[in-house]
Amino acid sequence: MNRFSLYWILQILGWGFFAFVNIFFAELSRGLSPVQIWAFVVLSAFYLISTHFLRFIVKSYGWFKLEIPQLLLQALIALLALSLINTIAQVFINIAFGTLNPEEDFKFLVIFANLFLSFLFYAIWFLSYFLFHFLDNYNTSLKYEAKINEIRLNHLKSQLNPHFIFNALNSVRALVDEDPAKAKSAITRVSNILRFSLMMDKKQVIEFNDEMNTVKDYLALESIRFEERLQVSYIIEDEAYSYKIPPMMLQTIVENAIKHGISNLLKGGIIEIKCREGVDDDLYIQVKNSGRLLSQPSLQPKGEGGHGLSNTQQRLKLIYGDKGTLRIFNSGTQYVITEIKIPKNRVNLE
């Protein structure tokens, strides 16, 4: 249902209910003739038409783009003017249907009461319309923001795939001549990872176990290349498997540890993946690698690339807001730890 149709449905139902309530209580108090009932129906129709005219003025002159003080002033003037017109219209409606009682209807208190009630009804309508407009625009803004974030996430994920493929193919190329059997095994690993990447391309988060299987394939692939220079260990609590994490995120961190840590050491080193549930019910993933940070790496996007840590930081921000964090630090003099915090069941874009 579009907004225009919804508007007219609410208009007809609202002022129809107004007519019904007036007729119901007037019937209870003094009884009504058919002519008097039609007078109430015409009055409700006048409210419907006049409020629709007010809506036309609001939309035509862009009232909701005004500053609040100016909006309130113009609304007050418009409501007072409509209330006065409505009070006069009630007199003409009563004359037309022969229900006018000059001795009662022209008393100051009666006129003032009609004016006040008209202003009250118009004010309620205007506040309702303003609230509807605000909530509708707010909902549209949220949908727009979510769509933009989804586009950004897809862009960030699309950066990872060719980046990873390039590194993986380089690893396989180094094995083709020296060890064809290992090269064949490596190609199988690459195939597994690419299949996973294609299957998970449109998902914002996946099961932790699925991501871990990809990471294990990746590290098995790298173990073929580094041989005894790479030692891998896993310390994973059972609770970690109940979480969902962004696809290729842990794999990207492990790849970063290999590229900037292990590959720069003549004797190689270790990769230790530790996953635990914190006391705050969030998942903490630590990737520990041999090496040392000489300076704190930037987590901000780098031009159009945005790979590695900056990519991970952006994805965490888009999916979890301030609840997901990434930090990297030295552990002693021989190791570097990259830690990701994943909130449980707090995904913004699913």
Secondary structure, DSSP 8 states (H G I E B T S, - for coil): --HHHHHHHHHHHHHHHHHHHHHHHHHHHT---HHHHHHHHHHHHHHHHHHHHHHHHHHHTTGGGS-HHHHHHHHHHHHHHHHHHHHHHHHHHHHHTT---HHHHTSHHHHHHHHHHHHHHHHHHHHHHHHHHHHHHHHHHHHHHHHHHHHHHHHHHHHHHHHHHHHHHHHHHHHHTT-HHHHHHHHHHHHHHHHHHHHTTT-S-EEHHHHHHHHHHHHHHHHHHHGGGEEEEEEE-GGGGG-EE-TTHHHHHHHHHHHHTGGG-TT-EEEEEEEEE-TTS-EEEEEEEES--SS----S--TTT--HHHHHHHHHHHHHTTSSEEEEEEETTTEEEEEEEE-TT--S--
